[in-house]
Every structure is written in structure tokens, then in C-alpha cells.
């Protein structure tokens, strides 16, 4: 399932990870594990924030995805199913069929 993961990093923990050089390896191992469709990095609410879109094959993956970000970065993480334009079109077509059969 296409999933949007929002990662907000604790400022002091992220500062420490940048200073000690671990930020790059944490982010690279996350990218290697997820093989994201897209990843964007910004500041939101005064915190370093990543938006990562990836395919979540099984909800049981969630702890192994999140834990490497929780510990070194004290990250706040949310994951939400998302659609792209093709998914939305297919969903709307299915909705129209379902509405006709009611």
C-alpha cells in the first residue's frame, strides 16, 4: 500500500546526529530500506521534517521502519495510506459503479 510517512525530528537530537555524523547514515539506511517513490525534506513547525512516500507491504513492517528513526532522532512519525492521481481515478470509477448499484 502506498504510504506517506511524515518524520519530524527532535531539534537537539537531530543537531547531535549532524554533529556526530550519524544523520547521513540514518537517512541513507532509511532510504535503502524503503526504496521510496519520493522523499522530500523541509522544515515544518520549527522541526526538520521528511515526507517519504513508499510501498508498505505489511503493517508488521512499521516497527522496523520507525524504530531506527525514533532512537537516534527522537522522531515523531506518522504513516498514512495515500493515493496518486491514477489511484484516485480508479477509486472514483469504482465509487460511481457502486452508487449505480444502490
C-alpha positions in Angstrom: 0.0 0.0 0.0 1.3 3.4 -1.0 2.1 5.2 2.3 3.1 8.7 3.3 5.4 8.7 6.3 6.0 12.1 8.0 9.1 12.2 10.1 9.6 15.1 12.4 13.0 15.1 14.1 13.7 16.5 17.6 15.8 19.6 17.1 18.5 18.8 19.7 18.7 15.1 18.7 19.0 16.0 15.0 21.6 18.6 15.8 23.6 16.0 17.7 23.2 13.5 14.8 24.5 16.1 12.4 27.5 17.0 14.6 28.5 13.3 15.2 27.9 12.4 11.5 25.2 9.8 12.1 22.3 11.8 10.4 23.5 10.9 6.9 23.8 7.2 7.7 20.4 7.1 9.4 18.7 8.8 6.4 20.6 6.7 3.9 19.7 3.4 5.6 16.1 4.5 5.8 16.1 5.3 2.0 17.8 2.0 1.3 15.2 0.0 3.3 12.1 1.8 2.0 13.2 2.4 -1.7 10.8 5.4 -1.7 8.8 6.5 -4.7 9.6 10.1 -3.5 11.2 11.8 -0.5 11.1 15.4 0.4 12.8 17.3 3.2 11.8 20.6 4.7 11.2 22.5 8.0 7.7 22.3 9.5 6.7 23.7 12.8 10.3 24.6 13.5 11.5 20.9 13.1 13.4 19.1 10.4 10.8 17.2 8.6 10.8 14.4 6.0 7.9 13.3 3.8 8.6 9.9 2.4 6.3 8.0 0.0 6.9 4.3 -0.1 5.1 1.0 -0.5 4.2 -0.6 2.9 3.9 -4.3 2.0 2.8 -5.4 5.5 1.8 -3.4 8.6 4.2 -5.6 10.6 7.0 -3.6 8.9 6.0 -0.5 10.8 8.2 -1.1 13.9 11.3 -1.9 11.9 10.8 1.2 9.8 10.1 3.6 12.7 12.5 2.4 15.4 15.7 3.4 13.6 14.3 7.0 13.5 12.9 7.0 17.0 16.1 6.2 18.8 18.8 8.5 17.3 16.5 11.4 16.2 13.7 11.2 18.8 11.4 11.5 15.8 7.7 11.9 15.8 6.4 9.6 13.0 3.0 9.2 11.3 2.1 6.9 8.4 -1.0 7.3 6.3 -2.2 5.4 3.2 -2.2 7.8 0.2 -3.3 7.7 -3.5 -1.8 9.1 -6.6 -3.9 10.5 -9.4 -4.3 7.1 -11.1 -5.5 5.5 -7.8 -7.9 8.4 -7.3 -9.4 7.9 -10.8 -9.8 4.2 -10.2 -11.4 4.8 -6.9 -13.8 7.3 -8.3 -14.8 4.9 -11.1 -15.4 2.2 -8.5 -17.4 4.6 -6.4 -19.6 5.5 -9.4 -20.3 1.8 -10.2 -21.2 1.2 -6.5 -23.5 4.2 -6.5 -25.3 3.0 -9.6 -26.0 -0.4 -8.0 -27.6 1.1 -4.8 
